[in-house]
Amino acid sequence: MKALFLSQFPRNALCAGVMAGALGMTGCGLSNKLVNDPPSWLTPYRVDIGQGNLITQPMVDQLKAGMSRDQVRSILGTPLLVDPFRNNRWDYVFELRKAGRPADNRRFFVEFEGDQLSRWSGDGLPKDLSDVLLPAPAAR
């Protein structure tokens, strides 16, 4: 019985080596496909990240020329950027990174003359928070 096992060993080792080599060669060809287009069960979960001040169209509709800084702050919130060299301008910046999509950047600014609101402008604004903040559908 021992002699039978020893005589089979080189053939079994050779078969295992050939199969391992073939499997290794196949794996090299599949690695690029897995990197560029992984299956959905293999991709990691990516959380949606929002940073900054999100300004919506209903908030902007409440602004009126001549409002005080406190009134503007109560409607839009505390500005993300206040230029130290021009204290008459407030910048509101918002960035949203949704899983599998490019970042959505929005800017909005208000300008004051003295202590009163004089003008405001910015990027296209969402009508509702749910337009922007709802979770993204699965990437794949």
C-alpha positions as CSV (number, residue, x, y, z in Angstrom):
1,M,0.0,0.0,0.0
2,K,2.9,2.3,0.9
3,A,4.5,1.7,-2.5
4,L,1.3,2.6,-4.3
5,F,1.0,6.0,-2.6
6,L,4.7,6.8,-3.3
7,S,4.3,5.9,-7.0
8,Q,1.2,8.1,-7.3
9,F,2.8,11.1,-5.5
10,P,4.8,12.5,-8.4
11,R,1.8,12.3,-10.7
12,N,-0.5,14.0,-8.1
13,A,2.1,16.7,-7.5
14,L,2.5,17.4,-11.2
15,C,-1.3,17.7,-11.7
16,A,-1.6,20.0,-8.7
17,G,1.3,22.1,-10.0
18,V,-0.2,22.4,-13.5
19,M,-3.7,23.3,-12.0
20,A,-2.1,25.9,-9.7
21,G,-0.2,27.5,-12.6
22,A,-3.3,27.6,-14.8
23,L,-5.4,29.1,-12.0
24,G,-2.6,31.7,-11.4
25,M,-2.5,32.7,-15.1
26,T,-6.3,33.0,-15.2
27,G,-6.2,35.2,-12.0
28,C,-3.7,37.6,-13.6
29,G,-6.1,38.2,-16.5
30,L,-9.1,38.7,-14.2
31,S,-7.3,41.1,-11.8
32,N,-7.6,44.1,-14.2
33,K,-11.3,43.4,-14.7
34,L,-11.9,43.3,-10.9
35,V,-10.1,46.5,-10.4
36,N,-11.9,48.5,-13.2
37,D,-15.3,47.0,-12.8
38,P,-15.8,45.2,-9.5
39,P,-19.0,43.3,-8.7
40,S,-21.5,45.1,-6.5
41,W,-21.0,42.8,-3.6
42,L,-17.3,43.6,-3.6
43,T,-17.5,47.4,-3.5
44,P,-17.2,49.1,-0.1
45,Y,-20.0,51.2,1.3
46,R,-19.4,54.9,0.8
47,V,-21.3,57.4,3.0
48,D,-22.7,60.6,1.6
49,I,-20.7,63.6,3.1
50,G,-22.1,67.1,3.2
51,Q,-20.0,70.0,4.4
52,G,-20.7,73.7,4.7
53,N,-23.9,75.7,4.6
54,L,-26.7,74.4,2.4
55,I,-28.8,77.3,1.1
56,T,-32.1,76.6,-0.5
57,Q,-34.3,78.7,-2.8
58,P,-37.0,79.3,-0.1
59,M,-34.3,80.7,2.2
60,V,-33.1,83.1,-0.5
61,D,-36.7,84.1,-1.2
62,Q,-36.9,85.5,2.3
63,L,-34.0,87.9,1.7
64,K,-34.9,91.6,1.1
65,A,-32.6,94.5,0.5
66,G,-32.0,96.6,3.6
67,M,-32.1,93.7,6.1
68,S,-29.6,93.8,8.9
69,R,-26.7,91.3,9.3
70,D,-28.5,89.6,12.2
71,Q,-31.6,89.1,10.1
72,V,-29.6,87.6,7.3
73,R,-27.8,85.3,9.7
74,S,-31.1,84.1,11.2
75,I,-32.3,83.1,7.7
76,L,-29.1,81.7,6.1
77,G,-27.1,80.7,9.2
78,T,-23.6,81.7,10.1
79,P,-21.4,82.1,7.0
80,L,-18.6,79.7,6.3
81,L,-16.3,82.4,5.0
82,V,-16.0,86.0,6.1
83,D,-13.2,87.8,4.3
84,P,-11.0,89.6,6.8
85,F,-10.1,92.3,4.3
86,R,-13.7,92.9,3.2
87,N,-16.1,92.6,6.1
88,N,-19.0,93.6,3.8
89,R,-19.2,90.1,2.1
90,W,-20.2,86.7,3.5
91,D,-19.6,83.5,1.5
92,Y,-21.7,80.4,2.0
93,V,-20.0,77.3,0.5
94,F,-21.5,73.8,0.4
95,E,-20.0,70.6,-0.9
96,L,-21.8,67.2,-1.1
97,R,-20.0,64.0,-1.9
98,K,-22.3,61.2,-2.8
99,A,-21.1,57.6,-3.2
100,G,-19.9,56.9,-6.7
101,R,-20.6,60.5,-8.0
102,P,-18.5,63.6,-8.5
103,A,-18.7,66.2,-5.7
104,D,-21.5,68.8,-5.9
105,N,-20.1,72.2,-5.0
106,R,-22.4,75.3,-4.5
107,R,-21.5,78.8,-3.6
108,F,-23.7,81.7,-2.5
109,F,-22.7,85.2,-1.3
110,V,-24.3,88.2,0.3
111,E,-22.9,91.7,0.4
112,F,-23.7,94.6,2.7
113,E,-23.4,98.3,2.6
114,G,-22.8,99.4,6.1
115,D,-25.0,97.1,8.2
116,Q,-27.7,96.5,5.5
117,L,-28.0,93.8,2.9
118,S,-27.4,95.2,-0.6
119,R,-27.1,92.3,-3.0
120,W,-26.8,88.5,-3.1
121,S,-26.1,85.9,-5.8
122,G,-24.9,82.3,-6.2
123,D,-25.1,79.0,-8.0
124,G,-28.3,77.3,-8.8
125,L,-30.1,76.5,-5.6
126,P,-32.2,73.4,-4.7
127,K,-35.9,74.0,-4.0
128,D,-35.9,71.6,-1.1
129,L,-33.3,69.9,1.2
130,S,-34.5,66.5,0.1
131,D,-33.4,67.3,-3.5
132,V,-29.8,67.3,-2.3
133,L,-29.6,65.2,0.9
134,L,-31.5,62.1,0.1
135,P,-29.2,59.1,-0.1
136,A,-27.8,58.2,-3.4
137,P,-28.9,55.0,-5.1
138,A,-26.5,52.1,-5.0
139,A,-23.4,52.7,-7.2
140,R,-23.8,49.4,-9.0
